[in-house]
């Protein structure tokens, strides 16, 4: 049924248009922020602030006219500061953290990189809508792999050892004494390496079905000095080898799997007596209406472009989505055979579920 122009509320129309304009401004701000990261403009500005466009161009070896326009756009976004009297640009400590502090939990550049990957992969995602087929993780632009790792690694570093593992019953003591751990869907190995560093007496196995990510993980483990207590293998979550694991972990990946129930059942079989499965997933309410806020919007958008398509590209294709919620995740774990499930910890963006036989 076509809309009736006479039914349009002008005030509501203008408010919605204003929101869209804000979103457009934000989308342009993010692509320029991504470029600023690639060109090292933010970190250079931190070093030479306050600076004119010529100062920054000289510092980076870039074209001054382009740098000037980039600075103007960033000042308009509120990403950097501009002093009209001196005509110089600078960054506050908070801006420096968000845009240039690599490895800081609040640095957003990895997030921006993942957003760019979604734009680059739009033709593939659009075709998936038409065909109903999935889009495998490995078929995405490489920006997604790097951006995901850059965004999640600082959060894992800040929470995994000091908050999440201590929240699990008796797990920290096992890891300190020497435990066998499987990190399933490990990607570039950030979580694997963090655990290997913190618990040198334990052996951490990193499993992922994406070969380039496993190759990257092995290289990073060598660089981090934990090659002796890490083992990486290319294998799916339903087929990884070994039994007697004291701890199995999945970080922000179960909802991407085609058969999360099958993966859960395999995890249960691989655990030793008294073993624990730690599942980290995006935080969400159990109903759509509970997730209609900016964070939920972001998770649903990434889930549309990446997570559900990854799941539908695999067998079963359950397509949980990134906002499955604790109730649905608990159901999946119970169908996999787990009987004791509780929320052990949470952050503003993630929930940590502890599952036992």
C-alpha atoms as one frame of an Amber mdcrd trajectory, in Angstrom:
protein
   0.000   0.000   0.000   1.479   3.353  -1.064   1.903   6.023   1.561  -0.356
   9.041   1.603   1.662  12.289   1.392  -1.025  14.002   3.458  -0.228  11.676
   6.363   3.401  12.821   6.613   4.255  14.488   9.900   6.678  17.230   8.918
   8.329  17.347  12.325   8.966  13.592  12.323  10.180  13.738   8.725  12.717
  16.437   9.496  13.885  14.624  12.636  14.466  11.415  10.668  16.207  13.324
   7.911  18.437  14.886  10.534  19.354  11.461  11.887  20.177  10.222   8.396
  22.364  13.264   7.781  24.187  12.518  11.035  24.680   8.922   9.902  25.997
  10.086   6.525  28.429  12.419   8.277  29.526   9.545  10.479  30.044   7.203
   7.544  32.258   9.757   5.809  34.087  10.415   9.059  34.887   6.704   9.434
  36.352   6.334   5.944  38.561   9.367   6.552  39.525   7.946   9.943  40.490
   4.698   8.224  42.613   6.654   5.730  44.175   8.590   8.591  45.203   5.306
  10.166  46.690   3.962   6.932  48.560   7.218   6.306  49.676   7.546   9.964
  48.155  11.022  10.131  46.700  10.768  13.630  49.835   9.506  15.331  51.863
  12.130  13.464  49.471  14.868  14.576  49.831  13.729  18.184  53.596  14.151
  17.869  53.662  17.575  16.177  50.558  19.209  17.743  49.621  21.977  17.502
  50.297  21.965  13.787  49.267  23.616  10.559  48.368  21.519   7.566  51.817
  22.246   6.181  53.450  21.085   9.412  51.575  17.791   9.251  52.264  17.356
   5.548  55.980  17.938   6.148  55.939  15.431   9.016  54.261  12.705   6.988
  55.604  13.433   3.506  52.074  13.773   2.147  50.475  16.335  -0.147  49.582
  19.449   1.835  46.352  20.236  -0.019  44.922  16.785   0.679  46.090  16.937
   4.280  44.424  20.326   4.714  41.056  19.016   3.515  41.382  15.878   5.645
  42.100  18.009   8.704  39.079  20.218   7.996  36.765  17.203   7.726  38.146
  15.720  10.948  37.733  19.005  12.773  34.129  19.127  11.556  33.605  15.614
  12.904  35.008  16.541  16.298  37.762  13.968  15.824  40.471  16.617  16.199
  40.655  20.193  17.494  41.083  23.418  15.498  42.172  26.813  16.821  40.961
  29.589  14.521  43.406  32.115  15.965  46.563  30.168  15.201  44.994  28.126
  12.390  46.534  25.035  13.943  45.152  21.570  14.623  45.682  19.344  17.637
  44.302  16.289  19.442  43.072  15.933  22.999  44.283  12.909  25.011  40.877
  11.299  24.497  40.999  11.795  20.732  44.519  10.389  20.651  43.348   7.218
  22.405  40.384   6.641  20.080  42.254   7.291  16.829  45.910   6.461  17.385
  46.551   4.402  20.550  47.128   0.979  18.982  46.435  -1.775  21.503  44.366
   0.411  23.850  40.917  -1.050  24.673  39.281   2.188  23.525  41.139   2.536
  20.221  38.550   2.209  17.442  40.720   1.813  14.346  40.177  -1.939  14.132
  36.436  -1.313  14.199  36.760   1.222  11.373  38.736  -1.303   9.368  36.001
  -3.909   9.769  33.381  -1.358   8.660  35.401  -0.633   5.518  35.523  -4.357
   4.762  31.714  -4.460   4.831  31.527  -1.707   2.223  34.111  -3.428   0.051
  32.183  -6.718   0.241  28.768  -5.177  -0.449  28.428  -6.703  -3.972  28.987
 -10.203  -2.569  26.558  -9.613   0.290  23.901  -8.216  -2.044  24.189 -11.263
  -4.278  23.850 -13.522  -1.233  20.503 -11.868  -0.465  19.316 -12.803  -3.956
  20.670 -16.352  -4.005  20.084 -17.276  -0.381  23.562 -18.732  -0.303  26.126
 -17.903   2.332  29.334 -15.913   2.104  32.289 -17.817   3.612  34.504 -15.993
   6.089  37.526 -16.517   3.863  35.827 -14.803   0.908  35.727 -11.432   2.646
  38.193  -8.627   2.090  41.334  -9.025   4.223  40.408  -5.800   6.029  37.883
  -7.870   7.951  40.470 -10.285   9.333  42.901  -7.567  10.410  40.189  -5.242
  11.673  38.483  -7.931  13.753  41.765  -8.888  15.393  42.750  -5.271  16.061
  39.402  -4.482  17.636  39.002  -7.558  19.846  42.630  -8.082  20.942  42.793
  -5.119  23.390  39.470  -6.138  24.951  40.686  -9.690  25.459  43.960  -8.373
  26.877  42.065  -6.213  29.361  39.556  -8.850  30.505  40.536 -12.433  29.733
  43.188 -13.107  32.371  42.131 -10.642  35.054  38.341 -10.971  34.932  36.895
 -13.698  32.730  39.051 -16.691  33.674  38.901 -15.884  37.420  35.105 -15.855
  37.109  35.137 -19.536  36.105  35.003 -22.173  38.811  38.502 -23.533  39.550
  39.876 -22.801  36.073  42.586 -20.307  36.957  44.195 -22.751  39.378  44.265
 -25.456  36.704  45.866 -23.097  34.179  48.514 -21.992  36.653  49.411 -25.586
  37.475  49.457 -26.662  33.842  46.335 -27.385  31.796  45.364 -28.455  28.300
  43.363 -25.749  26.530  41.606 -25.556  23.160  40.896 -22.106  21.714  38.379
 -22.822  18.944  37.921 -20.305  16.138  41.105 -18.584  17.275  41.608 -16.428
  14.159  44.950 -14.638  14.331  45.554 -16.151  17.766  45.182 -13.097  19.994
  43.282 -14.933  22.743  45.492 -18.007  22.384  48.668 -15.971  22.827  47.255
 -14.010  25.780  46.510 -17.258  27.623  49.860 -18.783  26.663  51.715 -15.763
  28.056  49.718 -15.666  31.278  49.903 -19.405  31.933  53.264 -20.719  30.687
  52.742 -24.124  32.343  49.687 -24.753  30.157  49.554 -25.806  26.517  47.137
 -23.794  24.409  45.859 -25.304  21.160  44.513 -22.795  18.639  42.061 -24.148
  16.059  40.534 -22.332  13.081  39.234 -23.410   9.674  40.782 -20.355   7.948
  44.321 -21.291   6.878  45.671 -17.735   6.398  44.576 -16.852   9.935  46.345
 -19.892  11.392  49.524 -18.991   9.504  49.303 -15.490  10.971  48.692 -16.929
  14.444  51.795 -19.111  14.265  53.931 -16.141  13.254  52.544 -14.000  16.056
  53.110 -16.743  18.610  56.757 -16.926  17.566  57.089 -13.142  17.831  55.446
 -13.209  21.279  57.821 -15.906  22.533  55.098 -18.490  23.213  55.725 -20.938
  20.374  56.787 -23.558  22.922  53.363 -23.775  24.589  51.056 -23.045  21.637
  49.940 -25.407  18.890  47.932 -24.148  15.911  45.997 -26.298  13.465  43.664
 -25.691  10.511  40.493 -27.590  11.414  36.788 -26.989  12.001  35.099 -26.671
  15.384  33.428 -30.070  14.936  36.624 -31.890  13.997  39.479 -30.533  16.087
  41.581 -33.335  17.586  42.291 -34.373  21.145  40.467 -35.134  24.368  41.038
 -34.387  28.027  40.920 -30.608  27.639  40.606 -28.755  30.921  39.280 -25.654
  29.179  37.787 -24.996  25.754  37.119 -21.426  24.664  35.296 -19.753  21.803
  35.555 -15.976  21.505  32.901 -14.176  19.445  32.707 -17.017  16.927  30.046
 -19.579  17.865  27.280 -17.552  16.202  29.318 -17.545  12.957  29.378 -21.344
  12.798  27.037 -23.318  10.590  26.375 -25.973  13.218  26.921 -24.476  16.686
  25.012 -27.369  18.266  27.351 -29.861  16.618  30.336 -27.776  17.687  29.053
 -27.724  21.282  28.568 -31.503  21.245  32.138 -31.991  19.991  33.472 -29.635
  22.650  31.671 -31.607  25.356  33.222 -34.862  24.130  36.683 -33.293  24.041
  36.575 -32.038  27.634  38.222 -34.005  30.385  36.516 -34.781  33.682  35.547
 -31.495  35.324  36.431 -29.555  32.183  34.915 -26.174  31.356  33.664 -24.548
  28.164  33.966 -20.748  28.210  31.827 -19.081  25.563  32.254 -15.365  24.873
  29.539 -13.810  22.699  28.268 -10.293  21.927  26.001  -9.073  24.681  22.307
  -8.964  23.757  18.837  -9.227  25.174  16.673 -12.199  24.313  14.121 -10.205
  22.295  14.575  -7.839  19.356  13.014  -4.938  21.234  15.720  -5.226  23.901
  18.429  -4.620  21.300  17.044  -1.567  19.499  19.842   0.808  20.489  23.114
   1.913  18.843  25.163  -1.094  20.002  22.437  -3.477  18.895  22.226  -1.671
  15.557  25.968  -2.148  15.043  25.844  -5.839  15.947  22.806  -6.486  13.735
  24.484  -4.684  10.826  27.710  -6.680  11.101  25.621  -9.812  11.576  23.721
  -9.080   8.361  26.880  -8.562   6.314  29.168 -11.139   7.926  27.941 -13.463
  10.679  24.707 -14.895   9.284  26.272 -15.193   5.838  29.251 -17.068   7.265
  26.921 -19.493   9.021  24.746 -20.039   5.944  27.856 -20.895   3.912  28.455
 -23.955   6.129  26.602 -27.193   6.793  23.340 -26.830   8.728  23.549 -23.020
   8.453  21.730 -22.317  11.728  22.517 -18.593  11.406  22.245 -17.633  15.067
  23.308 -14.065  14.359  25.427 -11.790  16.523  22.470 -10.878  18.764  21.279
 -14.368  19.623  20.923 -13.573  23.334  21.677 -15.675  26.403  18.455 -17.712
  26.241  19.080 -18.890  22.669  22.766 -19.559  23.321  21.893 -21.573  26.417
  19.460 -23.611  24.324  22.229 -24.372  21.815  24.580 -25.473  24.594  21.909
 -27.707  26.143  21.185 -29.288  22.764  24.928 -29.975  22.570  24.741 -31.869
  25.863  25.784 -29.305  28.478  23.656 -29.241  31.621  25.260 -26.601  33.863
  25.301 -23.167  32.192  25.585 -19.752  33.773  26.630 -16.216  32.904  29.969
 -15.870  34.646  30.930 -12.345  33.597  30.085  -9.533  31.222  31.366  -6.277
  29.766  29.406  -3.512  28.006  29.872  -5.446  24.737  30.224  -9.133  25.661
  28.778 -11.872  27.847  30.796 -14.810  29.190  28.960 -18.104  29.618  30.408
 -21.003  31.613  29.211 -24.463  30.539  29.894 -27.826  32.133  28.680 -31.397
  31.619
